Amino acid sequence: MLQFILETVPEHQRFISFINRSVEVHLGDLIDADELREQLDQTKKLRFHKSELIWLAGNTFYGRAYL
């Protein structure tokens, strides 16, 4: 879904949110916010390799071929 938004309205500012539904685990006590931001910034640099795109194009998902 985010890819659709990026392609259709690239000038629109986006936000990511996370909802922790566990009452037993207090993520705010376990995860440093600056470290989390750093890790999320690293994900912006991820790109598919050509071989990965070829593999994805050759597979079927939900019973449909995307070739």
Gaussian input, Z-matrix of N, CA and C with variables (Angstrom, degrees):
# hf/3-21g

backbone

0 1
 N
 C     1     B1
 C     2     B2     1     A1
 N     3     B3     2     A2     1     D1
 C     4     B4     3     A3     2     D2
 C     5     B5     4     A4     3     D3
 N     6     B6     5     A5     4     D4
 C     7     B7     6     A6     5     D5
 C     8     B8     7     A7     6     D6
 N     9     B9     8     A8     7     D7
 C    10    B10     9     A9     8     D8
 C    11    B11    10    A10     9     D9
 N    12    B12    11    A11    10    D10
 C    13    B13    12    A12    11    D11
 C    14    B14    13    A13    12    D12
 N    15    B15    14    A14    13    D13
 C    16    B16    15    A15    14    D14
 C    17    B17    16    A16    15    D15
 N    18    B18    17    A17    16    D16
 C    19    B19    18    A18    17    D17
 C    20    B20    19    A19    18    D18
 N    21    B21    20    A20    19    D19
 C    22    B22    21    A21    20    D20
 C    23    B23    22    A22    21    D21
 N    24    B24    23    A23    22    D22
 C    25    B25    24    A24    23    D23
 C    26    B26    25    A25    24    D24
 N    27    B27    26    A26    25    D25
 C    28    B28    27    A27    26    D26
 C    29    B29    28    A28    27    D27
 N    30    B30    29    A29    28    D28
 C    31    B31    30    A30    29    D29
 C    32    B32    31    A31    30    D30
 N    33    B33    32    A32    31    D31
 C    34    B34    33    A33    32    D32
 C    35    B35    34    A34    33    D33
 N    36    B36    35    A35    34    D34
 C    37    B37    36    A36    35    D35
 C    38    B38    37    A37    36    D36
 N    39    B39    38    A38    37    D37
 C    40    B40    39    A39    38    D38
 C    41    B41    40    A40    39    D39
 N    42    B42    41    A41    40    D40
 C    43    B43    42    A42    41    D41
 C    44    B44    43    A43    42    D42
 N    45    B45    44    A44    43    D43
 C    46    B46    45    A45    44    D44
 C    47    B47    46    A46    45    D45
 N    48    B48    47    A47    46    D46
 C    49    B49    48    A48    47    D47
 C    50    B50    49    A49    48    D48
 N    51    B51    50    A50    49    D49
 C    52    B52    51    A51    50    D50
 C    53    B53    52    A52    51    D51
 N    54    B54    53    A53    52    D52
 C    55    B55    54    A54    53    D53
 C    56    B56    55    A55    54    D54
 N    57    B57    56    A56    55    D55
 C    58    B58    57    A57    56    D56
 C    59    B59    58    A58    57    D57
 N    60    B60    59    A59    58    D58
 C    61    B61    60    A60    59    D59
 C    62    B62    61    A61    60    D60
 N    63    B63    62    A62    61    D61
 C    64    B64    63    A63    62    D62
 C    65    B65    64    A64    63    D63
 N    66    B66    65    A65    64    D64
 C    67    B67    66    A66    65    D65
 C    68    B68    67    A67    66    D66
 N    69    B69    68    A68    67    D67
 C    70    B70    69    A69    68    D68
 C    71    B71    70    A70    69    D69
 N    72    B72    71    A71    70    D70
 C    73    B73    72    A72    71    D71
 C    74    B74    73    A73    72    D72
 N    75    B75    74    A74    73    D73
 C    76    B76    75    A75    74    D74
 C    77    B77    76    A76    75    D75
 N    78    B78    77    A77    76    D76
 C    79    B79    78    A78    77    D77
 C    80    B80    79    A79    78    D78
 N    81    B81    80    A80    79    D79
 C    82    B82    81    A81    80    D80
 C    83    B83    82    A82    81    D81
 N    84    B84    83    A83    82    D82
 C    85    B85    84    A84    83    D83
 C    86    B86    85    A85    84    D84
 N    87    B87    86    A86    85    D85
 C    88    B88    87    A87    86    D86
 C    89    B89    88    A88    87    D87
 N    90    B90    89    A89    88    D88
 C    91    B91    90    A90    89    D89
 C    92    B92    91    A91    90    D90
 N    93    B93    92    A92    91    D91
 C    94    B94    93    A93    92    D92
 C    95    B95    94    A94    93    D93
 N    96    B96    95    A95    94    D94
 C    97    B97    96    A96    95    D95
 C    98    B98    97    A97    96    D96
 N    99    B99    98    A98    97    D97
 C   100   B100    99    A99    98    D98
 C   101   B101   100   A100    99    D99
 N   102   B102   101   A101   100   D100
 C   103   B103   102   A102   101   D101
 C   104   B104   103   A103   102   D102
 N   105   B105   104   A104   103   D103
 C   106   B106   105   A105   104   D104
 C   107   B107   106   A106   105   D105
 N   108   B108   107   A107   106   D106
 C   109   B109   108   A108   107   D107
 C   110   B110   109   A109   108   D108
 N   111   B111   110   A110   109   D109
 C   112   B112   111   A111   110   D110
 C   113   B113   112   A112   111   D111
 N   114   B114   113   A113   112   D112
 C   115   B115   114   A114   113   D113
 C   116   B116   115   A115   114   D114
 N   117   B117   116   A116   115   D115
 C   118   B118   117   A117   116   D116
 C   119   B119   118   A118   117   D117
 N   120   B120   119   A119   118   D118
 C   121   B121   120   A120   119   D119
 C   122   B122   121   A121   120   D120
 N   123   B123   122   A122   121   D121
 C   124   B124   123   A123   122   D122
 C   125   B125   124   A124   123   D123
 N   126   B126   125   A125   124   D124
 C   127   B127   126   A126   125   D125
 C   128   B128   127   A127   126   D126
 N   129   B129   128   A128   127   D127
 C   130   B130   129   A129   128   D128
 C   131   B131   130   A130   129   D129
 N   132   B132   131   A131   130   D130
 C   133   B133   132   A132   131   D131
 C   134   B134   133   A133   132   D132
 N   135   B135   134   A134   133   D133
 C   136   B136   135   A135   134   D134
 C   137   B137   136   A136   135   D135
 N   138   B138   137   A137   136   D136
 C   139   B139   138   A138   137   D137
 C   140   B140   139   A139   138   D138
 N   141   B141   140   A140   139   D139
 C   142   B142   141   A141   140   D140
 C   143   B143   142   A142   141   D141
 N   144   B144   143   A143   142   D142
 C   145   B145   144   A144   143   D143
 C   146   B146   145   A145   144   D144
 N   147   B147   146   A146   145   D145
 C   148   B148   147   A147   146   D146
 C   149   B149   148   A148   147   D147
 N   150   B150   149   A149   148   D148
 C   151   B151   150   A150   149   D149
 C   152   B152   151   A151   150   D150
 N   153   B153   152   A152   151   D151
 C   154   B154   153   A153   152   D152
 C   155   B155   154   A154   153   D153
 N   156   B156   155   A155   154   D154
 C   157   B157   156   A156   155   D155
 C   158   B158   157   A157   156   D156
 N   159   B159   158   A158   157   D157
 C   160   B160   159   A159   158   D158
 C   161   B161   160   A160   159   D159
 N   162   B162   161   A161   160   D160
 C   163   B163   162   A162   161   D161
 C   164   B164   163   A163   162   D162
 N   165   B165   164   A164   163   D163
 C   166   B166   165   A165   164   D164
 C   167   B167   166   A166   165   D165
 N   168   B168   167   A167   166   D166
 C   169   B169   168   A168   167   D167
 C   170   B170   169   A169   168   D168
 N   171   B171   170   A170   169   D169
 C   172   B172   171   A171   170   D170
 C   173   B173   172   A172   171   D171
 N   174   B174   173   A173   172   D172
 C   175   B175   174   A174   173   D173
 C   176   B176   175   A175   174   D174
 N   177   B177   176   A176   175   D175
 C   178   B178   177   A177   176   D176
 C   179   B179   178   A178   177   D177
 N   180   B180   179   A179   178   D178
 C   181   B181   180   A180   179   D179
 C   182   B182   181   A181   180   D180
 N   183   B183   182   A182   181   D181
 C   184   B184   183   A183   182   D182
 C   185   B185   184   A184   183   D183
 N   186   B186   185   A185   184   D184
 C   187   B187   186   A186   185   D185
 C   188   B188   187   A187   186   D186
 N   189   B189   188   A188   187   D187
 C   190   B190   189   A189   188   D188
 C   191   B191   190   A190   189   D189
 N   192   B192   191   A191   190   D190
 C   193   B193   192   A192   191   D191
 C   194   B194   193   A193   192   D192
 N   195   B195   194   A194   193   D193
 C   196   B196   195   A195   194   D194
 C   197   B197   196   A196   195   D195
 N   198   B198   197   A197   196   D196
 C   199   B199   198   A198   197   D197
 C   200   B200   199   A199   198   D198

   B1=1.4429
   B2=1.5300
   B3=1.3189
   B4=1.4673
   B5=1.5186
   B6=1.3315
   B7=1.4609
   B8=1.5217
   B9=1.3346
   B10=1.4585
   B11=1.5282
   B12=1.3093
   B13=1.4665
   B14=1.5216
   B15=1.3446
   B16=1.4597
   B17=1.5186
   B18=1.3260
   B19=1.4597
   B20=1.5210
   B21=1.3215
   B22=1.4636
   B23=1.5259
   B24=1.3061
   B25=1.4660
   B26=1.5362
   B27=1.3489
   B28=1.4636
   B29=1.5307
   B30=1.3271
   B31=1.4635
   B32=1.5309
   B33=1.3181
   B34=1.4671
   B35=1.5255
   B36=1.3228
   B37=1.4628
   B38=1.5229
   B39=1.3548
   B40=1.4538
   B41=1.5114
   B42=1.3207
   B43=1.4589
   B44=1.5237
   B45=1.3043
   B46=1.4564
   B47=1.5166
   B48=1.3139
   B49=1.4598
   B50=1.5181
   B51=1.3016
   B52=1.4506
   B53=1.5102
   B54=1.3132
   B55=1.4607
   B56=1.5230
   B57=1.3055
   B58=1.4617
   B59=1.5250
   B60=1.3194
   B61=1.4608
   B62=1.5191
   B63=1.3171
   B64=1.4563
   B65=1.5243
   B66=1.3059
   B67=1.4656
   B68=1.5247
   B69=1.3508
   B70=1.4643
   B71=1.5352
   B72=1.3334
   B73=1.4641
   B74=1.5208
   B75=1.3178
   B76=1.4676
   B77=1.5246
   B78=1.3371
   B79=1.4543
   B80=1.5244
   B81=1.3012
   B82=1.4527
   B83=1.5218
   B84=1.3143
   B85=1.4655
   B86=1.5249
   B87=1.3267
   B88=1.4598
   B89=1.5211
   B90=1.3293
   B91=1.4618
   B92=1.5189
   B93=1.3311
   B94=1.4635
   B95=1.5296
   B96=1.3185
   B97=1.4632
   B98=1.5228
   B99=1.3357
   B100=1.4660
   B101=1.5238
   B102=1.3130
   B103=1.4634
   B104=1.5240
   B105=1.3145
   B106=1.4539
   B107=1.5274
   B108=1.3358
   B109=1.4644
   B110=1.5263
   B111=1.3215
   B112=1.4580
   B113=1.5368
   B114=1.3202
   B115=1.4622
   B116=1.5344
   B117=1.3195
   B118=1.4634
   B119=1.5216
   B120=1.3181
   B121=1.4630
   B122=1.5276
   B123=1.3283
   B124=1.4644
   B125=1.5259
   B126=1.3269
   B127=1.4597
   B128=1.5264
   B129=1.3335
   B130=1.4678
   B131=1.5194
   B132=1.3186
   B133=1.4595
   B134=1.5322
   B135=1.3275
   B136=1.4584
   B137=1.5184
   B138=1.3316
   B139=1.4570
   B140=1.5222
   B141=1.3311
   B142=1.4530
   B143=1.5204
   B144=1.3273
   B145=1.4562
   B146=1.5194
   B147=1.3362
   B148=1.4583
   B149=1.5259
   B150=1.3281
   B151=1.4664
   B152=1.5309
   B153=1.3220
   B154=1.4695
   B155=1.5256
   B156=1.3336
   B157=1.4626
   B158=1.5275
   B159=1.3349
   B160=1.4568
   B161=1.5273
   B162=1.3203
   B163=1.4642
   B164=1.5259
   B165=1.3230
   B166=1.4669
   B167=1.5227
   B168=1.3201
   B169=1.4652
   B170=1.5238
   B171=1.3237
   B172=1.4448
   B173=1.5105
   B174=1.2978
   B175=1.4634
   B176=1.5148
   B177=1.3088
   B178=1.4610
   B179=1.5231
   B180=1.2826
   B181=1.4617
   B182=1.5248
   B183=1.3006
   B184=1.4687
   B185=1.5161
   B186=1.3443
   B187=1.4461
   B188=1.5169
   B189=1.3427
   B190=1.4625
   B191=1.5259
   B192=1.3085
   B193=1.4602
   B194=1.5402
   B195=1.3188
   B196=1.4670
   B197=1.5277
   B198=1.3033
   B199=1.4678
   B200=1.4890
   A1=110.42
   A2=116.55
   A3=118.83
   A4=110.97
   A5=117.71
   A6=120.59
   A7=110.46
   A8=117.41
   A9=121.75
   A10=110.47
   A11=116.85
   A12=121.00
   A13=110.41
   A14=116.55
   A15=120.35
   A16=111.81
   A17=116.88
   A18=121.02
   A19=112.91
   A20=118.08
   A21=119.86
   A22=113.00
   A23=118.38
   A24=121.26
   A25=109.81
   A26=117.10
   A27=119.74
   A28=113.49
   A29=118.23
   A30=120.36
   A31=112.44
   A32=117.18
   A33=122.30
   A34=110.66
   A35=116.80
   A36=120.89
   A37=109.46
   A38=115.90
   A39=121.09
   A40=111.09
   A41=115.19
   A42=121.56
   A43=108.88
   A44=115.46
   A45=121.43
   A46=107.66
   A47=116.18
   A48=119.28
   A49=109.06
   A50=115.96
   A51=122.29
   A52=107.80
   A53=116.24
   A54=120.93
   A55=108.01
   A56=116.20
   A57=121.68
   A58=107.30
   A59=116.17
   A60=120.44
   A61=112.93
   A62=116.52
   A63=120.50
   A64=109.91
   A65=116.74
   A66=119.81
   A67=110.79
   A68=116.56
   A69=120.37
   A70=112.69
   A71=116.32
   A72=120.51
   A73=108.73
   A74=116.25
   A75=122.08
   A76=108.03
   A77=115.19
   A78=120.14
   A79=112.96
   A80=117.64
   A81=120.85
   A82=112.78
   A83=116.59
   A84=120.77
   A85=111.90
   A86=116.98
   A87=121.33
   A88=113.86
   A89=117.44
   A90=121.73
   A91=110.08
   A92=115.01
   A93=120.66
   A94=108.44
   A95=117.47
   A96=122.02
   A97=111.92
   A98=118.07
   A99=120.32
   A100=111.28
   A101=116.93
   A102=120.51
   A103=110.66
   A104=116.84
   A105=121.02
   A106=110.50
   A107=117.13
   A108=120.93
   A109=110.92
   A110=116.53
   A111=121.05
   A112=110.84
   A113=116.43
   A114=120.56
   A115=111.17
   A116=116.97
   A117=120.12
   A118=111.13
   A119=117.59
   A120=120.82
   A121=110.93
   A122=117.14
   A123=120.66
   A124=111.59
   A125=117.28
   A126=119.43
   A127=111.89
   A128=117.05
   A129=120.29
   A130=111.48
   A131=116.79
   A132=121.35
   A133=112.59
   A134=117.59
   A135=120.46
   A136=110.80
   A137=115.68
   A138=122.21
   A139=108.37
   A140=116.47
   A141=120.91
   A142=109.60
   A143=115.96
   A144=121.33
   A145=107.23
   A146=116.63
   A147=119.84
   A148=111.43
   A149=117.62
   A150=120.50
   A151=111.70
   A152=117.29
   A153=120.47
   A154=110.87
   A155=116.39
   A156=119.84
   A157=111.13
   A158=116.03
   A159=119.81
   A160=109.64
   A161=116.77
   A162=120.50
   A163=110.75
   A164=116.88
   A165=120.08
   A166=111.38
   A167=116.77
   A168=120.51
   A169=111.60
   A170=117.44
   A171=120.55
   A172=114.78
   A173=117.95
   A174=121.53
   A175=111.39
   A176=114.50
   A177=119.89
   A178=108.58
   A179=115.16
   A180=121.65
   A181=107.49
   A182=115.79
   A183=121.50
   A184=111.63
   A185=116.39
   A186=120.30
   A187=115.59
   A188=118.48
   A189=120.74
   A190=109.29
   A191=116.59
   A192=121.39
   A193=108.11
   A194=116.66
   A195=121.29
   A196=110.52
   A197=116.88
   A198=120.33
   A199=111.51
   D1=-40.84
   D2=-179.83
   D3=-63.52
   D4=-36.08
   D5=178.02
   D6=-59.92
   D7=-40.63
   D8=177.60
   D9=-60.39
   D10=-44.73
   D11=-179.46
   D12=-65.02
   D13=-42.81
   D14=179.49
   D15=-60.30
   D16=-38.69
   D17=-177.51
   D18=-79.13
   D19=-33.16
   D20=-174.78
   D21=-90.18
   D22=-33.57
   D23=178.85
   D24=-136.14
   D25=71.04
   D26=-174.70
   D27=-64.68
   D28=-22.03
   D29=-179.16
   D30=-80.92
   D31=-10.40
   D32=-177.71
   D33=-76.53
   D34=132.22
   D35=178.27
   D36=-77.48
   D37=135.41
   D38=-177.74
   D39=-115.24
   D40=154.19
   D41=177.85
   D42=-130.74
   D43=148.89
   D44=176.39
   D45=-112.03
   D46=136.64
   D47=175.89
   D48=-129.71
   D49=157.46
   D50=-179.98
   D51=-136.67
   D52=131.10
   D53=179.30
   D54=-112.31
   D55=118.92
   D56=176.57
   D57=-92.35
   D58=111.59
   D59=-177.44
   D60=-90.84
   D61=-0.22
   D62=-179.72
   D63=-88.92
   D64=127.29
   D65=177.36
   D66=-86.16
   D67=-16.98
   D68=-179.02
   D69=-81.22
   D70=-28.94
   D71=-175.71
   D72=-107.34
   D73=120.18
   D74=178.92
   D75=-100.92
   D76=91.69
   D77=-174.16
   D78=-61.22
   D79=-31.99
   D80=179.04
   D81=-61.07
   D82=-27.05
   D83=177.41
   D84=-83.97
   D85=-20.41
   D86=-174.74
   D87=-99.14
   D88=-27.01
   D89=-173.22
   D90=-115.82
   D91=128.26
   D92=175.90
   D93=-77.74
   D94=127.68
   D95=-175.43
   D96=-61.18
   D97=-39.84
   D98=-179.93
   D99=-66.95
   D100=-37.97
   D101=177.81
   D102=-66.87
   D103=-39.45
   D104=177.70
   D105=-62.97
   D106=-44.63
   D107=177.93
   D108=-60.32
   D109=-41.43
   D110=178.98
   D111=-62.15
   D112=-44.00
   D113=178.90
   D114=-64.71
   D115=-41.04
   D116=178.73
   D117=-66.47
   D118=-36.96
   D119=176.12
   D120=-62.84
   D121=-34.92
   D122=177.52
   D123=-64.55
   D124=-32.78
   D125=-179.29
   D126=-66.88
   D127=-23.44
   D128=177.79
   D129=-64.45
   D130=-23.78
   D131=-176.61
   D132=-88.55
   D133=-7.89
   D134=-177.78
   D135=-70.31
   D136=138.02
   D137=177.99
   D138=-139.68
   D139=151.70
   D140=174.61
   D141=-73.72
   D142=144.84
   D143=168.67
   D144=-83.16
   D145=155.12
   D146=-179.46
   D147=-56.87
   D148=-39.45
   D149=-179.97
   D150=-63.80
   D151=-33.46
   D152=178.30
   D153=-68.90
   D154=-39.68
   D155=178.04
   D156=-66.10
   D157=-38.02
   D158=177.08
   D159=-63.87
   D160=-43.59
   D161=178.71
   D162=-60.84
   D163=-45.63
   D164=179.58
   D165=-62.23
   D166=-40.64
   D167=-178.57
   D168=-66.01
   D169=-27.55
   D170=-177.74
   D171=-88.61
   D172=0.66
   D173=-178.08
   D174=-104.88
   D175=159.70
   D176=174.97
   D177=-109.79
   D178=142.66
   D179=178.48
   D180=-129.57
   D181=133.42
   D182=179.49
   D183=59.05
   D184=32.50
   D185=175.03
   D186=79.69
   D187=5.93
   D188=-178.91
   D189=-117.91
   D190=141.86
   D191=176.27
   D192=-92.55
   D193=136.91
   D194=-178.22
   D195=-112.47
   D196=52.16
   D197=179.35
   D198=-105.35

